[in-house]
Amino acid sequence: IFASVNVIGVPSFQYQPGVVMTQIDPNGAASQFGLQKGDVIVSVDGTALEAVPDSASKLAAKIRSSQGNPLQFEVLRGGSGEEKKVLVKDVRAKCCSPSGDSMLGVQLSANAKLQRVHPESVYQSVQLSSREFGRLLDQTVGGLLSLIKNSNGQGTQNLSGPVGVISIGADLARNDQAGLLTFIAVISMNLAVINALPLPALDGGQMAFILVEAVRGEPVSMKVQEKINRVALLFFLLLSGSLLFGDLEKLGNAASSNSLPPAK
C-alpha cells in the first residue's frame, strides 16, 4: 500500500450524476433494447440518478425488483471528442431468476472521474497510506459480510479462484498498469483478513484453539485438532476446485461472447 501510494497516488473520485454501463451481455436484455457499453443512465422513470457513490447499487436494486415491468431510461451516449446524445430507452429486464430478481445483463458503476493525489512529504505519505489501508480494509470486510449475507447463491457468483485472480491481474497489466499495485494490495488485504478468521487450518483457527485452551485451562487434544483440520482442509480443497471450474466457465463464456458479432 505504501508503494502504491507513493508510485501512483491515492485515488480520489469526483462523482457526477448518472450510472455508467461498463459491460453489456450481448445476449442480455440490455443489448436487445439497444443499450451500449459506455452509456450513462441519467434518469429512470423520470427520477434523476444522483451523483453519489452508491448510485450503481441503487439502480441495480431497482432493476432487480422491477419484476419484468418496463423501465424508461434516459441515456447519455457519446465519449470524449464525440457529440453527446440524449436518448430515451424503454427497457424490460428479463424476469425472473429463481430468487425472483429481474436481470438486465449489464455491469454498472457510478459515474465518476478518477484523480490521483500524490504525497508531498514523508509525513503525508504515511498519512495517506494509513487512510488507504483503512479504506481497503473497510471494503474487504464489507465484501466478506455481503458474501455471507447473500450466501444463497447470488453472492457466490462473483467469487473468483486463482485462475480468475490471474485473469483480472493480466487485464490490469494490459490496460491499467497504474492500478496493478492497488490490486496486489487488495489481494494481500483479502488474504490477511481471511487468514485471521477463526476457521480450522488457518492462523485464526489456531488462535481459536489457544483461546479454548485459555478458557478450559487445558489444550485441545492433538487428535481432535488433527481431525478438525483435516475436515476443514478437505472443505477448502473442494471449494478451490469449485472456484476453479467456475473461473474456467467464465473465461469460456467471455471468449465466446467476444467472438460474437456486435448486436444491432
PERA-V233577 format. One record per run of one state. SS is the DSSP state (A for helix, B for strand, O for the rest). FROM is the first residue (numbers start at 0). TO is the last residue. If there is no record, write none. Layout:
ss->SS from->FROM to->TO
ss->SS from->FROM to->TO
This chain:
ss->O from->0 to->0
ss->A from->1 to->6
ss->O from->7 to->8
ss->B from->9 to->23
ss->O from->24 to->27
ss->A from->28 to->31
ss->O from->32 to->38
ss->B from->39 to->43
ss->O from->44 to->45
ss->B from->46 to->47
ss->O from->48 to->53
ss->A from->54 to->63
ss->O from->64 to->68
ss->B from->69 to->76
ss->O from->77 to->83
ss->B from->84 to->91
ss->O from->92 to->92
ss->B from->93 to->93
ss->O from->94 to->101
ss->B from->102 to->102
ss->O from->103 to->104
ss->B from->105 to->116
ss->O from->117 to->120
ss->A from->121 to->148
ss->O from->149 to->153
ss->A from->154 to->157
ss->O from->158 to->160
ss->A from->161 to->174
ss->O from->175 to->175
ss->A from->176 to->194
ss->O from->195 to->201
ss->A from->202 to->215
ss->O from->216 to->220
ss->A from->221 to->258
ss->O from->259 to->263
